[in-house]
Amino acid sequence: MSRTIAPGTYVLGPTTATLTVKTKKSGAAAKAGHDLTIEVTDWEATFALGTDPAQSSITLTADATSLKVREGHGGMMALGDQEIASIEQSIDDDVLKATTIAFRSTAITPGAQPGRLDVAGELELHGRTRPISSVITVGEDGTVTGSTIVKQTDWGMKPYSALFGTLKVVDEVEVLVSATLGTG
């Protein structure tokens, strides 16, 4: 029997869903660095699901100082507690600078495949608000996954670099959300 997510308003956050940021490394010293999985630990989203996608909306706010490194892949050595703390401090002080992170959808339309929603909206980040698009997949089992690519320089952010610029974080980072909603 097929189950679908019932129309309604769903509130998501770190106790009911995950919001992660994935970074990649580049540069001549990229082998020394790590591709990171970073979890946003203080955030809230509201997903108002209408019977018609056009009647749906999404809002999200996140605390820019709540990003925590959960995994580091690659690198010449495993990430230690001191390196993780240093990365998190750099995110707070040099990259996001404790600025507001907020998203609101402006249009939600059915995607090309069943269960896919194409979301257009505005992202406020690093003191700038710009349009952004994302894809959300709604599973018949109540799972919701979404992803978008944020190009840091589009919001006036300078991607992190070290070792005199020979180790860099790639400008485009991937933002992912995953949740399970009630079904009807």
FIKOLZA-1660 file (N, C-alpha, C; in steps of 0.1 Angstrom, whole numbers, plus 5000, padded with zeros to 4 digits):
% residues 184
   i   px   py   pz ch aa at
   1 5008 4988 5000  A  M  N
   1 5000 5000 5000  A  M CA
   1 5009 5012 5000  A  M  C
   2 5006 5022 4991  A  S  N
   2 5014 5034 4990  A  S CA
   2 5009 5044 5001  A  S  C
   3 5019 5050 5008  A  R  N
   3 5016 5060 5018  A  R CA
   3 5022 5073 5013  A  R  C
   4 5016 5084 5016  A  T  N
   4 5021 5097 5012  A  T CA
   4 5022 5106 5024  A  T  C
   5 5029 5117 5023  A  I  N
   5 5030 5127 5034  A  I CA
   5 5017 5135 5033  A  I  C
   6 5011 5136 5045  A  A  N
   6 4998 5144 5045  A  A CA
   6 5001 5158 5045  A  A  C
   7 4992 5166 5038  A  P  N
   7 4994 5181 5038  A  P CA
   7 4994 5185 5052  A  P  C
   8 5001 5196 5055  A  G  N
   8 5002 5201 5069  A  G CA
   8 5015 5209 5071  A  G  C
   9 5017 5214 5083  A  T  N
   9 5029 5221 5086  A  T CA
   9 5038 5213 5095  A  T  C
  10 5050 5211 5091  A  Y  N
  10 5060 5203 5097  A  Y CA
  10 5071 5212 5102  A  Y  C
  11 5075 5211 5115  A  V  N
  11 5086 5219 5120  A  V CA
  11 5098 5209 5122  A  V  C
  12 5109 5213 5116  A  L  N
  12 5121 5204 5116  A  L CA
  12 5132 5212 5124  A  L  C
  13 5141 5204 5129  A  G  N
  13 5153 5209 5136  A  G CA
  13 5162 5198 5139  A  G  C
  14 5172 5200 5147  A  P  N
  14 5183 5190 5149  A  P CA
  14 5178 5178 5157  A  P  C
  15 5167 5178 5163  A  T  N
  15 5162 5166 5170  A  T CA
  15 5153 5158 5161  A  T  C
  16 5149 5163 5150  A  T  N
  16 5140 5156 5141  A  T CA
  16 5146 5154 5127  A  T  C
  17 5157 5160 5124  A  A  N
  17 5163 5160 5110  A  A CA
  17 5177 5164 5111  A  A  C
  18 5184 5162 5100  A  T  N
  18 5198 5167 5099  A  T CA
  18 5200 5177 5088  A  T  C
  19 5209 5187 5091  A  L  N
  19 5213 5197 5082  A  L CA
  19 5228 5197 5081  A  L  C
  20 5233 5193 5070  A  T  N
  20 5248 5192 5069  A  T CA
  20 5253 5200 5057  A  T  C
  21 5266 5204 5059  A  V  N
  21 5274 5211 5048  A  V CA
  21 5285 5202 5045  A  V  C
  22 5288 5200 5032  A  K  N
  22 5299 5192 5027  A  K CA
  22 5308 5201 5019  A  K  C
  23 5321 5201 5023  A  T  N
  23 5331 5208 5016  A  T CA
  23 5341 5199 5010  A  T  C
  24 5348 5204 4999  A  K  N
  24 5358 5197 4992  A  K CA
  24 5371 5206 4993  A  K  C
  25 5382 5200 4991  A  K  N
  25 5395 5207 4991  A  K CA
  25 5401 5208 4977  A  K  C
  26 5409 5218 4975  A  S  N
  26 5417 5219 4962  A  S CA
  26 5430 5226 4965  A  S  C
  27 5438 5228 4955  A  G  N
  27 5451 5234 4956  A  G CA
  27 5462 5225 4955  A  G  C
  28 5474 5230 4954  A  A  N
  28 5486 5222 4953  A  A CA
  28 5488 5213 4966  A  A  C
  29 5484 5218 4977  A  A  N
  29 5485 5210 4990  A  A CA
  29 5473 5203 4994  A  A  C
  30 5464 5200 4984  A  A  N
  30 5451 5194 4987  A  A CA
  30 5452 5181 4995  A  A  C
  31 5463 5173 4992  A  K  N
  31 5464 5160 4999  A  K CA
  31 5466 5162 5014  A  K  C
  32 5470 5173 5018  A  A  N
  32 5472 5176 5032  A  A CA
  32 5459 5179 5039  A  A  C
  33 5449 5184 5032  A  G  N
  33 5436 5188 5038  A  G CA
  33 5426 5177 5038  A  G  C
  34 5414 5180 5043  A  H  N
  34 5403 5171 5044  A  H CA
  34 5390 5176 5037  A  H  C
  35 5383 5167 5031  A  D  N
  35 5369 5170 5027  A  D CA
  35 5361 5169 5040  A  D  C
  36 5353 5179 5043  A  L  N
  36 5346 5179 5056  A  L CA
  36 5331 5176 5055  A  L  C
  37 5325 5170 5065  A  T  N
  37 5311 5169 5067  A  T CA
  37 5309 5177 5080  A  T  C
  38 5301 5188 5079  A  I  N
  38 5298 5197 5090  A  I CA
  38 5283 5197 5093  A  I  C
  39 5280 5195 5105  A  E  N
  39 5266 5194 5109  A  E CA
  39 5262 5208 5115  A  E  C
  40 5250 5213 5111  A  V  N
  40 5245 5225 5117  A  V CA
  40 5236 5220 5129  A  V  C
  41 5240 5224 5141  A  T  N
  41 5234 5218 5153  A  T CA
  41 5223 5227 5160  A  T  C
  42 5221 5239 5155  A  D  N
  42 5210 5248 5160  A  D CA
  42 5203 5255 5148  A  D  C
  43 5192 5249 5144  A  W  N
  43 5184 5254 5133  A  W CA
  43 5170 5250 5134  A  W  C
  44 5161 5257 5126  A  E  N
  44 5147 5253 5126  A  E CA
  44 5142 5256 5112  A  E  C
  45 5134 5247 5107  A  A  N
  45 5127 5249 5094  A  A CA
  45 5113 5246 5095  A  A  C
  46 5105 5253 5088  A  T  N
  46 5090 5250 5087  A  T CA
  46 5087 5246 5073  A  T  C
  47 5081 5235 5071  A  F  N
  47 5077 5230 5058  A  F CA
  47 5062 5229 5058  A  F  C
  48 5056 5239 5051  A  A  N
  48 5041 5239 5050  A  A CA
  48 5038 5232 5037  A  A  C
  49 5033 5220 5038  A  L  N
  49 5030 5212 5026  A  L CA
  49 5015 5213 5022  A  L  C
  50 5012 5219 5011  A  G  N
  50 4998 5220 5006  A  G CA
  50 4995 5208 4997  A  G  C
  51 4982 5207 4994  A  T  N
  51 4977 5197 4985  A  T CA
  51 4983 5199 4971  A  T  C
  52 4986 5211 4968  A  D  N
  52 4993 5214 4955  A  D CA
  52 5006 5220 4959  A  D  C
  53 5017 5216 4952  A  P  N
  53 5031 5221 4956  A  P CA
  53 5031 5236 4955  A  P  C
  54 5023 5243 4947  A  A  N
  54 5023 5257 4946  A  A CA
  54 5018 5264 4959  A  A  C
  55 5011 5256 4967  A  Q  N
  55 5005 5261 4979  A  Q CA
  55 5015 5258 4991  A  Q  C
  56 5027 5253 4988  A  S  N
  56 5036 5249 4998  A  S CA
  56 5046 5260 5001  A  S  C
  57 5053 5260 5012  A  S  N
  57 5064 5269 5015  A  S CA
  57 5074 5263 5025  A  S  C
  58 5086 5269 5024  A  I  N
  58 5096 5264 5033  A  I CA
  58 5104 5277 5038  A  I  C
  59 5106 5277 5051  A  T  N
  59 5115 5287 5058  A  T CA
  59 5125 5279 5066  A  T  C
  60 5137 5285 5068  A  L  N
  60 5147 5279 5076  A  L CA
  60 5156 5290 5082  A  L  C
  61 5159 5289 5094  A  T  N
  61 5169 5298 5100  A  T CA
  61 5179 5289 5107  A  T  C
  62 5192 5293 5107  A  A  N
  62 5203 5286 5114  A  A CA
  62 5212 5295 5121  A  A  C
  63 5217 5290 5132  A  D  N
  63 5227 5297 5140  A  D CA
  63 5241 5295 5133  A  D  C
  64 5247 5305 5128  A  A  N
  64 5260 5304 5121  A  A CA
  64 5271 5299 5130  A  A  C
  65 5269 5300 5143  A  T  N
  65 5280 5296 5152  A  T CA
  65 5278 5282 5157  A  T  C
  66 5268 5275 5151  A  S  N
  66 5265 5261 5155  A  S CA
  66 5270 5250 5146  A  S  C
  67 5279 5253 5137  A  L  N
  67 5284 5243 5128  A  L CA
  67 5295 5235 5135  A  L  C
  68 5294 5222 5134  A  K  N
  68 5303 5213 5141  A  K CA
  68 5309 5203 5131  A  K  C
  69 5322 5201 5130  A  V  N
  69 5328 5192 5121  A  V CA
  69 5325 5178 5126  A  V  C
  70 5319 5170 5118  A  R  N
  70 5316 5156 5121  A  R CA
  70 5325 5145 5115  A  R  C
  71 5330 5148 5103  A  E  N
  71 5339 5139 5096  A  E CA
  71 5349 5147 5088  A  E  C
  72 5361 5141 5086  A  G  N
  72 5371 5147 5077  A  G CA
  72 5376 5135 5069  A  G  C
  73 5375 5136 5056  A  H  N
  73 5380 5125 5047  A  H CA
  73 5392 5130 5039  A  H  C
  74 5401 5121 5037  A  G  N
  74 5414 5124 5030  A  G CA
  74 5423 5130 5040  A  G  C
  75 5433 5137 5035  A  G  N
  75 5443 5143 5044  A  G CA
  75 5454 5133 5047  A  G  C
  76 5465 5138 5051  A  M  N
  76 5477 5130 5054  A  M CA
  76 5476 5124 5067  A  M  C
  77 5468 5130 5077  A  M  N
  77 5466 5124 5090  A  M CA
  77 5451 5127 5094  A  M  C
  78 5447 5118 5103  A  A  N
  78 5433 5120 5108  A  A CA
  78 5431 5133 5115  A  A  C
  79 5419 5139 5114  A  L  N
  79 5417 5151 5122  A  L CA
  79 5416 5148 5137  A  L  C
  80 5424 5156 5145  A  G  N
  80 5423 5154 5159  A  G CA
  80 5414 5165 5165  A  G  C
  81 5412 5164 5178  A  D  N
  81 5403 5174 5185  A  D CA
  81 5408 5188 5183  A  D  C
  82 5421 5190 5183  A  Q  N
  82 5426 5204 5182  A  Q CA
  82 5424 5209 5168  A  Q  C
  83 5425 5201 5158  A  E  N
  83 5423 5205 5144  A  E CA
  83 5408 5208 5142  A  E  C
  84 5400 5200 5147  A  I  N
  84 5385 5202 5146  A  I CA
  84 5381 5215 5153  A  I  C
  85 5386 5218 5165  A  A  N
  85 5383 5230 5172  A  A CA
  85 5388 5242 5164  A  A  C
  86 5400 5241 5157  A  S  N
  86 5405 5252 5149  A  S CA
  86 5397 5254 5137  A  S  C
  87 5392 5244 5130  A  I  N
  87 5384 5245 5119  A  I CA
  87 5371 5252 5123  A  I  C
  88 5365 5248 5134  A  E  N
  88 5352 5254 5138  A  E CA
  88 5354 5268 5142  A  E  C
  89 5365 5272 5148  A  Q  N
  89 5368 5286 5151  A  Q CA
  89 5370 5294 5138  A  Q  C
  90 5376 5288 5128  A  S  N
  90 5378 5296 5115  A  S CA
  90 5364 5298 5109  A  S  C
  91 5356 5288 5109  A  I  N
  91 5342 5290 5104  A  I CA
  91 5335 5301 5110  A  I  C
  92 5336 5302 5124  A  D  N
  92 5329 5312 5131  A  D CA
  92 5335 5326 5129  A  D  C
  93 5349 5327 5129  A  D  N
  93 5356 5340 5129  A  D CA
  93 5359 5345 5115  A  D  C
  94 5362 5336 5106  A  D  N
  94 5367 5340 5093  A  D CA
  94 5358 5338 5081  A  D  C
  95 5349 5328 5082  A  V  N
  95 5341 5324 5071  A  V CA
  95 5327 5330 5073  A  V  C
  96 5319 5325 5083  A  L  N
  96 5305 5330 5084  A  L CA
  96 5304 5342 5093  A  L  C
  97 5314 5345 5102  A  K  N
  97 5314 5357 5110  A  K CA
  97 5301 5359 5118  A  K  C
  98 5295 5348 5122  A  A  N
  98 5283 5348 5131  A  A CA
  98 5272 5356 5125  A  A  C
  99 5271 5356 5112  A  T  N
  99 5260 5363 5105  A  T CA
  99 5247 5355 5104  A  T  C
 100 5236 5361 5101  A  T  N
 100 5224 5354 5100  A  T CA
 100 5224 5345 5088  A  T  C
 101 5218 5333 5090  A  I  N
 101 5215 5324 5079  A  I CA
 101 5200 5321 5079  A  I  C
 102 5194 5325 5068  A  A  N
 102 5179 5323 5067  A  A CA
 102 5176 5320 5052  A  A  C
 103 5166 5312 5051  A  F  N
 103 5161 5308 5037  A  F CA
 103 5146 5309 5038  A  F  C
 104 5140 5314 5026  A  R  N
 104 5125 5314 5025  A  R CA
 104 5123 5310 5010  A  R  C
 105 5113 5301 5008  A  S  N
 105 5110 5298 4994  A  S CA
 105 5101 5309 4988  A  S  C
 106 5103 5310 4975  A  T  N
 106 5095 5320 4967  A  T CA
 106 5086 5312 4958  A  T  C
 107 5089 5300 4954  A  A  N
 107 5081 5291 4945  A  A CA
 107 5085 5277 4947  A  A  C
 108 5075 5268 4948  A  I  N
 108 5077 5254 4948  A  I CA
 108 5069 5247 4937  A  I  C
 109 5076 5240 4928  A  T  N
 109 5069 5234 4917  A  T CA
 109 5072 5219 4916  A  T  C
 110 5063 5211 4910  A  P  N
 110 5066 5197 4908  A  P CA
 110 5078 5195 4899  A  P  C
 111 5087 5186 4903  A  G  N
 111 5099 5183 4894  A  G CA
 111 5095 5173 4884  A  G  C
 112 5106 5169 4876  A  A  N
 112 5104 5160 4865  A  A CA
 112 5101 5146 4869  A  A  C
 113 5105 5142 4881  A  Q  N
 113 5102 5128 4886  A  Q CA
 113 5092 5129 4897  A  Q  C
 114 5084 5118 4899  A  P  N
 114 5074 5118 4910  A  P CA
 114 5081 5120 4923  A  P  C
 115 5075 5128 4932  A  G  N
 115 5081 5130 4945  A  G CA
 115 5091 5141 4945  A  G  C
 116 5095 5146 4934  A  R  N
 116 5105 5157 4934  A  R CA
 116 5098 5170 4933  A  R  C
 117 5104 5180 4941  A  L  N
 117 5099 5193 4942  A  L CA
 117 5111 5202 4938  A  L  C
 118 5109 5212 4929  A  D  N
 118 5119 5222 4926  A  D CA
 118 5116 5234 4934  A  D  C
 119 5125 5239 4942  A  V  N
 119 5123 5250 4952  A  V CA
 119 5132 5261 4947  A  V  C
 120 5125 5273 4946  A  A  N
 120 5132 5285 4943  A  A CA
 120 5130 5294 4956  A  A  C
 121 5141 5301 4960  A  G  N
 121 5139 5309 4971  A  G CA
 121 5151 5319 4973  A  G  C
 122 5151 5325 4985  A  E  N
 122 5161 5335 4988  A  E CA
 122 5169 5331 5000  A  E  C
 123 5182 5331 4999  A  L  N
 123 5191 5328 5010  A  L CA
 123 5198 5340 5015  A  L  C
 124 5196 5343 5028  A  E  N
 124 5204 5354 5035  A  E CA
 124 5216 5347 5041  A  E  C
 125 5228 5352 5037  A  L  N
 125 5240 5346 5042  A  L CA
 125 5251 5356 5042  A  L  C
 126 5259 5358 5052  A  H  N
 126 5270 5367 5052  A  H CA
 126 5266 5381 5049  A  H  C
 127 5254 5385 5053  A  G  N
 127 5249 5399 5051  A  G CA
 127 5243 5402 5038  A  G  C
 128 5242 5391 5029  A  R  N
 128 5236 5393 5016  A  R CA
 128 5225 5384 5014  A  R  C
 129 5215 5388 5006  A  T  N
 129 5203 5380 5002  A  T CA
 129 5204 5378 4987  A  T  C
 130 5204 5365 4983  A  R  N
 130 5205 5362 4969  A  R CA
 130 5195 5351 4966  A  R  C
 131 5191 5350 4953  A  P  N
 131 5182 5338 4949  A  P CA
 131 5191 5325 4949  A  P  C
 132 5184 5314 4952  A  I  N
 132 5190 5301 4952  A  I CA
 132 5179 5291 4948  A  I  C
 133 5183 5280 4943  A  S  N
 133 5174 5269 4940  A  S CA
 133 5178 5256 4946  A  S  C
 134 5169 5248 4949  A  S  N
 134 5173 5235 4954  A  S CA
 134 5162 5224 4950  A  S  C
 135 5166 5212 4952  A  V  N
 135 5157 5201 4949  A  V CA
 135 5154 5193 4962  A  V  C
 136 5141 5190 4963  A  I  N
 136 5136 5182 4975  A  I CA
 136 5129 5170 4969  A  I  C
 137 5133 5159 4975  A  T  N
 137 5126 5146 4972  A  T CA
 137 5118 5142 4983  A  T  C
 138 5105 5139 4981  A  V  N
 138 5096 5135 4991  A  V CA
 138 5092 5120 4988  A  V  C
 139 5096 5111 4997  A  G  N
 139 5094 5097 4995  A  G CA
 139 5080 5093 5001  A  G  C
 140 5075 5082 4995  A  E  N
 140 5062 5077 5000  A  E CA
 140 5062 5072 5014  A  E  C
 141 5074 5070 5019  A  D  N
 141 5076 5065 5033  A  D CA
 141 5078 5076 5043  A  D  C
 142 5076 5089 5038  A  G  N
 142 5077 5100 5047  A  G CA
 142 5091 5107 5048  A  G  C
 143 5100 5101 5040  A  T  N
 143 5114 5107 5040  A  T CA
 143 5114 5120 5031  A  T  C
 144 5121 5129 5036  A  V  N
 144 5123 5141 5028  A  V CA
 144 5138 5144 5027  A  V  C
 145 5144 5145 5016  A  T  N
 145 5158 5149 5014  A  T CA
 145 5159 5161 5005  A  T  C
 146 5168 5169 5007  A  G  N
 146 5170 5181 4999  A  G CA
 146 5184 5185 4998  A  G  C
 147 5188 5191 4987  A  S  N
 147 5202 5195 4985  A  S CA
 147 5202 5208 4977  A  S  C
 148 5213 5215 4979  A  T  N
 148 5215 5227 4971  A  T CA
 148 5230 5230 4971  A  T  C
 149 5235 5237 4962  A  I  N
 149 5249 5241 4961  A  I CA
 149 5250 5256 4964  A  I  C
 150 5258 5260 4974  A  V  N
 150 5260 5274 4977  A  V CA
 150 5275 5277 4973  A  V  C
 151 5275 5287 4964  A  K  N
 151 5288 5292 4959  A  K CA
 151 5292 5304 4968  A  K  C
 152 5301 5302 4977  A  Q  N
 152 5304 5311 4987  A  Q CA
 152 5307 5325 4982  A  Q  C
 153 5314 5327 4971  A  T  N
 153 5317 5340 4966  A  T CA
 153 5305 5348 4962  A  T  C
 154 5294 5341 4958  A  D  N
 154 5282 5347 4955  A  D CA
 154 5276 5355 4966  A  D  C
 155 5280 5352 4978  A  W  N
 155 5275 5359 4990  A  W CA
 155 5286 5367 4997  A  W  C
 156 5297 5370 4989  A  G  N
 156 5308 5378 4994  A  G CA
 156 5317 5372 5004  A  G  C
 157 5316 5358 5004  A  M  N
 157 5325 5351 5013  A  M CA
 157 5338 5347 5006  A  M  C
 158 5349 5347 5013  A  K  N
 158 5361 5342 5008  A  K CA
 158 5363 5328 5013  A  K  C
 159 5363 5318 5004  A  P  N
 159 5366 5304 5008  A  P CA
 159 5379 5303 5016  A  P  C
 160 5378 5295 5026  A  Y  N
 160 5390 5293 5035  A  Y CA
 160 5402 5288 5027  A  Y  C
 161 5414 5293 5030  A  S  N
 161 5426 5288 5025  A  S CA
 161 5437 5288 5035  A  S  C
 162 5447 5280 5033  A  A  N
 162 5458 5279 5043  A  A CA
 162 5471 5276 5035  A  A  C
 163 5482 5275 5042  A  L  N
 163 5495 5272 5036  A  L CA
 163 5497 5281 5024  A  L  C
 164 5496 5294 5026  A  F  N
 164 5498 5304 5016  A  F CA
 164 5490 5302 5004  A  F  C
 165 5478 5297 5005  A  G  N
 165 5468 5296 4994  A  G CA
 165 5470 5282 4987  A  G  C
 166 5479 5274 4991  A  T  N
 166 5481 5261 4984  A  T CA
 166 5471 5250 4988  A  T  C
 167 5463 5253 4999  A  L  N
 167 5453 5244 5004  A  L CA
 167 5440 5253 5005  A  L  C
 168 5430 5250 4997  A  K  N
 168 5418 5258 4997  A  K CA
 168 5405 5249 4998  A  K  C
 169 5395 5256 5004  A  V  N
 169 5382 5250 5003  A  V CA
 169 5375 5254 4990  A  V  C
 170 5370 5244 4983  A  V  N
 170 5364 5247 4970  A  V CA
 170 5352 5257 4972  A  V  C
 171 5350 5267 4963  A  D  N
 171 5340 5277 4964  A  D CA
 171 5326 5272 4966  A  D  C
 172 5323 5261 4959  A  E  N
 172 5310 5255 4960  A  E CA
 172 5309 5245 4971  A  E  C
 173 5300 5247 4980  A  V  N
 173 5297 5237 4991  A  V CA
 173 5283 5232 4989  A  V  C
 174 5281 5219 4993  A  E  N
 174 5268 5213 4992  A  E CA
 174 5261 5213 5006  A  E  C
 175 5249 5217 5006  A  V  N
 175 5240 5218 5018  A  V CA
 175 5230 5207 5016  A  V  C
 176 5228 5198 5026  A  L  N
 176 5219 5187 5026  A  L CA
 176 5210 5187 5038  A  L  C
 177 5197 5184 5036  A  V  N
 177 5188 5182 5047  A  V CA
 177 5181 5168 5045  A  V  C
 178 5179 5162 5056  A  S  N
 178 5172 5149 5056  A  S CA
 178 5163 5148 5068  A  S  C
 179 5151 5143 5066  A  A  N
 179 5141 5142 5077  A  A CA
 179 5131 5131 5073  A  A  C
 180 5124 5127 5083  A  T  N
 180 5112 5118 5081  A  T CA
 180 5100 5125 5087  A  T  C
 181 5090 5127 5079  A  L  N
 181 5078 5134 5083  A  L CA
 181 5067 5123 5085  A  L  C
 182 5057 5127 5092  A  G  N
 182 5045 5118 5094  A  G CA
 182 5038 5116 5081  A  G  C
 183 5032 5104 5080  A  T  N
 183 5025 5100 5068  A  T CA
 183 5010 5099 5071  A  T  C
 184 5003 5100 5060  A  G  N
 184 4988 5099 5062  A  G CA
 184 4982 5089 5052  A  G  C
% end
